Amino acid sequence: MEQAKQDTLMIKNATFITSAGRVDQFLKPQKPTVAICGKSNVGKSSFINMMANRKQLAKTSRDPGRTRLVNYFDFGEFVLADLPGYGFARVSKTEKDKWGKLLDAYFKDKGNLTHALVLVDCRHSPTEDDKQMMQFLHYYTIPFTVVLTKADKLSKMKLKEQIRKIAGELYLGVENVIATSAESGYGKEEVLKKLRHVIDVANEEEYVEEDELEEEQE
């Protein structure tokens, strides 16, 4: 039982920090940062609330495309950055270009960004926007995990099929795809274990860098 506690991240009191709509407003937290990416209406807010054990930490909306800012949350051992949703058809080209530039600037000036969770609706194949987001992450060498949302909408057999199918379409191993449901909490434990590993690795790398710096100064 003790081993399970060590392997799983514990989130006790997640809180909202601030929102940023411009590059000069981006935070540079000292803690590891995990970004949440996904198309509009994929369930980002519901996913964040599930992870935080809070119903209204991230505001959900029936009107997709409303989140146009980078929203920062303190999750204890790490900072969560909720990035603007992409791919909403009714948004103007000017607005889409603005969002694209904001995301590009965010990844370029990544600071302590250590990992990204890319949310994809488990019922559908990844969109071209989803694939472009992953190209962004590859380009800026940001490790990521694909998190499938709305797993409660499919049978267990169909969900397994979709995990294999989506992993194949994205040229990923199935171990890099985690199915979740904000309704039932399905998959939450697996995401927490993944984040535990991500944060531990980030902290270890920081200690190594600090030791090397001290040796150079000596």
Secondary structure, DSSP 8 states (H G I E B T S, - for coil): -HHHHHHS------EEEEEE-SGGG----SS-EEEEEEBTTSSHHHHHHHHHT-SSSS---SSTT---SEEEEE-SSSEEEE---B--TTS-HHHHHHHHHHHHHHHHT-TTEEEEEEEEETTS---HHHHHHHHHHHHTT--EEEEEE-GGGS-HHHHHHHHHHHHHHTT--GGGEEE--TTT-TTHHHHHHHHHHHHHHHHHHHHHHHHHHHHHH-
